[in-house]
Amino acid sequence: MKRPNQKWIGMSVCLAFIFALFCASVWAVPGGPTIDYISNSTKDTTTPTSRAGDDGGYIVTMNLTMDQQTEYWKAYVGNITGSVTLDDASSQTIYSWSFATITGEVFATRASSITWANIACANGTIITDEEDYLNMTSAQIFSINNTFNYSTHDSFLVAGKSIAQSSCQNTATYVSDAAQTIDLDAVYQEVLLQSGSNLVYTTLISNDETGYNGDDFDFQILVGEAESAPTPITYYFYVELG
């Protein structure tokens, strides 16, 4: 009987070993979640106020207070359920692992496709380009640059790529109708990332934390809106659990 060629056996073992290493190094990437719409709400600013009893011939001194509702931003809040699964192309599951505590990130972007291998902190050019798209200027108090004007956030992973602590522009949304101190203890930290020319709003999941209105949520995320746009901007959502 002809003996197998030892050289080819060795090469096969080597190739199998390299392939195994390659497979082990591949990370799951953020995926598109199922969205279960609950409700939306906005402030009514159209009702005027009035005064009575001011006689003619008098000069009335008074101060006016107004919290102007912005149309340059919108927000999404809610809860997350999910698991880690091993599925086939038809989403048939052979095994799954449930989370005791949900962790990870929620992403929102105008791009319907993201190259997650290129994810990085958003740079000034990307932020300015997005402001231009939204008809904002960086000088406006509600601009992206002025809203995300901190650089203190936790480290986290996106598709296996490390985003270092306090390396990106960030902010944190409100808790119980009040601003948070922007530090590493803040919940609902939101970070500006980019992939290519796409800005990616990224919020770190805060499992069952008190939200902006006193209710408990897993995530809160601010995204930009063009005030003069004929139709609302569409955002694509991705979630990475882990």
Backbone hydrogen bonds, N-H to C=O, Kabsch-Sander energy under -0.5 kcal/mol:
donor,donor_aa,acceptor,acceptor_aa,energy
6,Q,4,P,-0.6
9,I,5,N,-2.0
10,G,6,Q,-2.5
11,M,7,K,-2.1
12,S,8,W,-2.5
13,V,9,I,-2.4
14,C,10,G,-2.4
15,L,11,M,-2.9
16,A,12,S,-2.6
17,F,13,V,-2.3
18,I,14,C,-2.6
19,F,15,L,-2.8
20,A,16,A,-2.3
21,L,17,F,-2.2
22,F,18,I,-2.5
23,C,19,F,-2.7
24,A,20,A,-2.1
25,S,21,L,-1.2
25,S,22,F,-0.5
26,V,22,F,-0.6
26,V,23,C,-1.0
31,G,239,V,-2.2
36,D,34,T,-0.6
37,Y,35,I,-0.7
45,T,43,K,-0.7
55,D,53,G,-0.8
58,Y,55,D,-1.1
60,V,58,Y,-0.6
61,T,59,I,-0.6
62,M,60,V,-0.5
68,Q,66,M,-0.8
74,K,223,V,-2.3
76,Y,221,I,-2.3
78,G,219,F,-1.8
84,V,97,W,-2.7
85,T,83,S,-0.5
86,L,95,Y,-2.5
87,D,85,T,-0.6
88,D,92,Q,-1.6
91,S,88,D,-2.1
94,I,86,L,-2.6
95,Y,86,L,-0.8
97,W,84,V,-3.2
99,F,82,G,-0.8
105,E,240,E,-2.3
106,V,203,T,-2.4
107,F,238,Y,-3.2
108,A,201,Y,-2.4
109,T,236,Y,-1.8
110,R,199,L,-0.5
116,W,114,I,-1.1
118,N,115,T,-1.7
119,I,116,W,-1.5
120,A,194,Q,-1.9
122,A,192,L,-2.2
127,I,123,N,-2.0
128,T,124,G,-2.5
129,D,125,T,-2.5
130,E,126,I,-2.1
131,E,127,I,-2.2
132,D,128,T,-2.4
133,Y,129,D,-2.0
134,L,130,E,-1.8
135,N,132,D,-1.4
136,M,131,E,-3.2
140,Q,137,T,-1.5
143,S,140,Q,-1.9
147,T,143,S,-1.9
148,F,144,I,-2.9
149,N,147,T,-0.9
150,Y,170,N,-1.7
156,F,163,I,-1.8
158,V,161,K,-2.6
161,K,158,V,-2.3
163,I,156,F,-3.4
164,A,162,S,-0.7
166,S,153,H,-1.4
167,S,164,A,-1.3
170,N,150,Y,-2.4
171,T,190,E,-2.2
173,T,188,Y,-1.4
175,V,178,A,-2.5
176,S,211,G,-3.2
177,D,212,Y,-2.3
178,A,175,V,-1.0
182,I,180,Q,-0.5
183,D,181,T,-1.5
186,A,183,D,-1.7
190,E,171,T,-2.9
191,V,202,T,-3.8
192,L,169,Q,-2.4
193,L,191,V,-0.6
193,L,200,V,-2.4
194,Q,120,A,-2.7
195,S,198,N,-2.0
198,N,195,S,-2.0
199,L,197,S,-0.5
200,V,193,L,-3.3
201,Y,108,A,-2.4
201,Y,199,L,-0.5
202,T,191,V,-2.1
203,T,106,V,-2.7
204,L,189,Q,-2.7
205,I,104,G,-2.4
206,S,218,D,-2.9
207,N,205,I,-0.6
209,E,206,S,-1.3
209,E,217,F,-2.0
211,G,215,D,-3.7
214,G,211,G,-1.4
217,F,209,E,-2.5
218,D,78,G,-2.7
219,F,78,G,-1.9
221,I,76,Y,-2.5
223,V,74,K,-2.7
225,E,72,Y,-3.2
227,E,134,L,-0.6
227,E,225,E,-0.7
229,A,226,A,-1.4
236,Y,109,T,-3.3
238,Y,107,F,-2.2
239,V,31,G,-2.8
240,E,105,E,-2.4
242,G,103,T,-1.7
